[in-house]
Amino acid sequence: MKTMSFQASLAAALMLASAWLASPVLAQTPVLSAPAPSAAQPSTAGTVPPAATPAASTAPAVAGAAPVAVNPASAKPEAAAIAPAMKELSPWVMFMSADVIVKAVMIGLAFASLMTWTVFIAKSIELSVASSKLRSALKKIAEARSLAEAQMALGTKEGILPSFLAAALREARMSAGLSSDAGIKERAASSFAEIVRAEQRRIRIGMGVLATIGSTSPFVGLFGTVWGIMNSFIGISKSQTTNLAVVAPGIAEALLATAIGLVAAIPAVIIYNHFSRVTKGYLELVSRASGAAGRLLSRDLDRSHGSVHSRAAE
């Protein structure tokens, strides 16, 4: 019995010694050589937890579950896939990405701006030429003593002053033999007023276009902005995200319509006010021309009556 108990004790000692010698070897064994336990398998008392590596971080240990390694590098592609790619927000790209109605509004406003500058160039040339011609004509007839001399000084040129002279001569010819000079002057003044009104209508051509563009362009651009922002909110509700990269392009495209509306409206208002002042100055020259023609007619009438009285005295 003693021999058997001694042998059992010796065997137990040998097992303990072998276990003690094998424990450092197990501690130095690489983790990759052993399969990682799954989260669903319970840990046993003899299981050695895997060592932490620099590329992986372990989750907090939970009782009855093995720690799970999480790789942060694998999460970056998923985040990049979720976040939409930012696109270039240049005016041309925003125009091409806009809705059909917003595009139509932008094109209409651009056409209105083109009309504004076309009217500006055309009216500037027209008013400059008309004012210079009228000033030159007034200088030529400054020393004229009669309607005939004034017509000879101007020649066959066309213009507002030759129209006044022609109307005065026509009225004097048609009223020949009448003794009332007041009636002749009154009828000539009526003809002059008609010529002035016609010149006012002619010189104001294009001013209504400027007034319309200046007053309506901001509201047209605002309509395009409201429509674009409405579509942007619809897109936000469909994508179910409020990320700035998703919201910003649509709102920027909508605000571009308002910007183009202001670009069309502000120059139109400034140019309209400028032409109002220039036109007023030109119409003052027309009034001077009308007065000059009226004075020449009055001299001719007085001269004709003076010659009649001299003949009667003879």
Contacts in CASP RR format, 6 or more apart in sequence:
PFRMAT RR
TARGET T0000
AUTHOR 0000-0000-0000
METHOD contacts of the structure
MODEL  1
MKTMSFQASLAAALMLASAWLASPVLAQTPVLSAPAPSAAQPSTAGTVPP
AATPAASTAPAVAGAAPVAVNPASAKPEAAAIAPAMKELSPWVMFMSADV
IVKAVMIGLAFASLMTWTVFIAKSIELSVASSKLRSALKKIAEARSLAEA
QMALGTKEGILPSFLAAALREARMSAGLSSDAGIKERAASSFAEIVRAEQ
RRIRIGMGVLATIGSTSPFVGLFGTVWGIMNSFIGISKSQTTNLAVVAPG
IAEALLATAIGLVAAIPAVIIYNHFSRVTKGYLELVSRASGAAGRLLSRD
LDRSHGSVHSRAAE
26 48 0 8 1.000
27 48 0 8 1.000
31 50 0 8 1.000
31 51 0 8 1.000
31 53 0 8 1.000
34 50 0 8 1.000
36 50 0 8 1.000
36 66 0 8 1.000
36 69 0 8 1.000
37 43 0 8 1.000
37 47 0 8 1.000
37 66 0 8 1.000
38 66 0 8 1.000
39 65 0 8 1.000
39 66 0 8 1.000
39 68 0 8 1.000
41 66 0 8 1.000
42 64 0 8 1.000
42 65 0 8 1.000
43 64 0 8 1.000
43 65 0 8 1.000
43 66 0 8 1.000
47 66 0 8 1.000
49 66 0 8 1.000
49 67 0 8 1.000
50 67 0 8 1.000
50 69 0 8 1.000
52 58 0 8 1.000
53 69 0 8 1.000
55 71 0 8 1.000
55 73 0 8 1.000
56 69 0 8 1.000
56 70 0 8 1.000
56 71 0 8 1.000
57 69 0 8 1.000
57 70 0 8 1.000
57 72 0 8 1.000
58 67 0 8 1.000
58 68 0 8 1.000
58 69 0 8 1.000
58 70 0 8 1.000
59 67 0 8 1.000
59 68 0 8 1.000
59 69 0 8 1.000
59 70 0 8 1.000
60 67 0 8 1.000
61 67 0 8 1.000
83 243 0 8 1.000
83 245 0 8 1.000
84 243 0 8 1.000
84 245 0 8 1.000
84 246 0 8 1.000
85 245 0 8 1.000
86 245 0 8 1.000
87 93 0 8 1.000
87 249 0 8 1.000
89 248 0 8 1.000
89 249 0 8 1.000
89 252 0 8 1.000
91 256 0 8 1.000
94 249 0 8 1.000
94 252 0 8 1.000
94 253 0 8 1.000
94 256 0 8 1.000
95 103 0 8 1.000
95 106 0 8 1.000
95 253 0 8 1.000
95 256 0 8 1.000
97 249 0 8 1.000
97 250 0 8 1.000
97 253 0 8 1.000
98 106 0 8 1.000
98 228 0 8 1.000
98 253 0 8 1.000
98 254 0 8 1.000
98 256 0 8 1.000
98 257 0 8 1.000
99 227 0 8 1.000
99 228 0 8 1.000
99 231 0 8 1.000
99 253 0 8 1.000
101 224 0 8 1.000
101 227 0 8 1.000
102 224 0 8 1.000
102 227 0 8 1.000
102 228 0 8 1.000
102 231 0 8 1.000
102 253 0 8 1.000
102 254 0 8 1.000
102 257 0 8 1.000
105 220 0 8 1.000
105 221 0 8 1.000
105 223 0 8 1.000
105 224 0 8 1.000
105 227 0 8 1.000
105 257 0 8 1.000
106 256 0 8 1.000
106 257 0 8 1.000
106 260 0 8 1.000
108 220 0 8 1.000
109 217 0 8 1.000
109 220 0 8 1.000
109 221 0 8 1.000
109 257 0 8 1.000
109 260 0 8 1.000
109 261 0 8 1.000
109 263 0 8 1.000
109 264 0 8 1.000
110 260 0 8 1.000
110 264 0 8 1.000
112 213 0 8 1.000
112 217 0 8 1.000
112 264 0 8 1.000
112 268 0 8 1.000
113 213 0 8 1.000
113 260 0 8 1.000
113 263 0 8 1.000
113 264 0 8 1.000
113 267 0 8 1.000
113 268 0 8 1.000
115 209 0 8 1.000
115 213 0 8 1.000
116 209 0 8 1.000
116 210 0 8 1.000
116 213 0 8 1.000
116 264 0 8 1.000
116 267 0 8 1.000
116 268 0 8 1.000
116 271 0 8 1.000
117 267 0 8 1.000
119 206 0 8 1.000
119 209 0 8 1.000
119 210 0 8 1.000
119 271 0 8 1.000
120 267 0 8 1.000
120 271 0 8 1.000
123 206 0 8 1.000
123 207 0 8 1.000
123 275 0 8 1.000
126 203 0 8 1.000
127 203 0 8 1.000
127 275 0 8 1.000
127 278 0 8 1.000
127 279 0 8 1.000
127 282 0 8 1.000
130 160 0 8 1.000
130 203 0 8 1.000
130 282 0 8 1.000
131 281 0 8 1.000
131 282 0 8 1.000
131 285 0 8 1.000
133 157 0 8 1.000
133 159 0 8 1.000
134 159 0 8 1.000
134 160 0 8 1.000
134 161 0 8 1.000
134 282 0 8 1.000
134 285 0 8 1.000
134 286 0 8 1.000
134 289 0 8 1.000
135 285 0 8 1.000
137 154 0 8 1.000
137 157 0 8 1.000
137 159 0 8 1.000
137 161 0 8 1.000
137 162 0 8 1.000
137 289 0 8 1.000
138 161 0 8 1.000
138 285 0 8 1.000
138 288 0 8 1.000
138 289 0 8 1.000
138 292 0 8 1.000
140 153 0 8 1.000
140 154 0 8 1.000
141 149 0 8 1.000
141 150 0 8 1.000
141 153 0 8 1.000
141 154 0 8 1.000
141 161 0 8 1.000
141 292 0 8 1.000
141 296 0 8 1.000
144 150 0 8 1.000
144 153 0 8 1.000
144 296 0 8 1.000
145 299 0 8 1.000
146 296 0 8 1.000
146 299 0 8 1.000
146 300 0 8 1.000
146 303 0 8 1.000
147 165 0 8 1.000
147 168 0 8 1.000
147 169 0 8 1.000
147 172 0 8 1.000
147 293 0 8 1.000
147 296 0 8 1.000
147 297 0 8 1.000
147 300 0 8 1.000
148 169 0 8 1.000
150 165 0 8 1.000
150 292 0 8 1.000
150 293 0 8 1.000
150 296 0 8 1.000
151 162 0 8 1.000
151 165 0 8 1.000
151 166 0 8 1.000
151 169 0 8 1.000
154 161 0 8 1.000
154 162 0 8 1.000
154 165 0 8 1.000
155 162 0 8 1.000
160 195 0 8 1.000
160 199 0 8 1.000
160 286 0 8 1.000
160 289 0 8 1.000
161 289 0 8 1.000
161 292 0 8 1.000
161 293 0 8 1.000
163 195 0 8 1.000
164 192 0 8 1.000
164 195 0 8 1.000
164 289 0 8 1.000
164 290 0 8 1.000
164 291 0 8 1.000
164 292 0 8 1.000
164 293 0 8 1.000
164 294 0 8 1.000
165 293 0 8 1.000
165 296 0 8 1.000
167 188 0 8 1.000
167 191 0 8 1.000
167 192 0 8 1.000
167 195 0 8 1.000
167 293 0 8 1.000
168 188 0 8 1.000
168 191 0 8 1.000
168 192 0 8 1.000
168 293 0 8 1.000
168 294 0 8 1.000
168 296 0 8 1.000
168 297 0 8 1.000
170 191 0 8 1.000
171 184 0 8 1.000
171 187 0 8 1.000
171 188 0 8 1.000
171 191 0 8 1.000
171 297 0 8 1.000
172 184 0 8 1.000
172 188 0 8 1.000
172 297 0 8 1.000
172 300 0 8 1.000
172 301 0 8 1.000
175 183 0 8 1.000
175 184 0 8 1.000
175 187 0 8 1.000
178 184 0 8 1.000
181 298 0 8 1.000
181 301 0 8 1.000
181 302 0 8 1.000
181 305 0 8 1.000
184 297 0 8 1.000
184 301 0 8 1.000
185 294 0 8 1.000
185 297 0 8 1.000
185 298 0 8 1.000
185 301 0 8 1.000
188 293 0 8 1.000
188 294 0 8 1.000
188 297 0 8 1.000
189 294 0 8 1.000
192 290 0 8 1.000
192 291 0 8 1.000
192 293 0 8 1.000
192 294 0 8 1.000
195 290 0 8 1.000
196 283 0 8 1.000
196 286 0 8 1.000
196 287 0 8 1.000
196 290 0 8 1.000
199 283 0 8 1.000
199 286 0 8 1.000
200 283 0 8 1.000
203 279 0 8 1.000
203 282 0 8 1.000
203 283 0 8 1.000
204 279 0 8 1.000
207 272 0 8 1.000
207 275 0 8 1.000
207 276 0 8 1.000
207 279 0 8 1.000
208 272 0 8 1.000
210 268 0 8 1.000
210 269 0 8 1.000
210 271 0 8 1.000
210 272 0 8 1.000
210 275 0 8 1.000
211 268 0 8 1.000
211 272 0 8 1.000
213 264 0 8 1.000
213 265 0 8 1.000
213 268 0 8 1.000
214 264 0 8 1.000
214 265 0 8 1.000
214 266 0 8 1.000
214 268 0 8 1.000
214 269 0 8 1.000
214 272 0 8 1.000
215 265 0 8 1.000
216 265 0 8 1.000
217 261 0 8 1.000
217 262 0 8 1.000
217 264 0 8 1.000
217 265 0 8 1.000
217 268 0 8 1.000
218 258 0 8 1.000
218 261 0 8 1.000
218 262 0 8 1.000
218 265 0 8 1.000
220 261 0 8 1.000
221 257 0 8 1.000
221 258 0 8 1.000
221 260 0 8 1.000
221 261 0 8 1.000
222 257 0 8 1.000
222 258 0 8 1.000
223 257 0 8 1.000
224 254 0 8 1.000
224 257 0 8 1.000
224 258 0 8 1.000
225 254 0 8 1.000
225 255 0 8 1.000
225 257 0 8 1.000
225 258 0 8 1.000
226 254 0 8 1.000
227 254 0 8 1.000
228 250 0 8 1.000
228 253 0 8 1.000
228 254 0 8 1.000
228 257 0 8 1.000
229 250 0 8 1.000
229 251 0 8 1.000
229 254 0 8 1.000
231 250 0 8 1.000
231 254 0 8 1.000
232 247 0 8 1.000
232 250 0 8 1.000
232 251 0 8 1.000
232 253 0 8 1.000
232 254 0 8 1.000
236 242 0 8 1.000
236 246 0 8 1.000
236 247 0 8 1.000
239 246 0 8 1.000
END
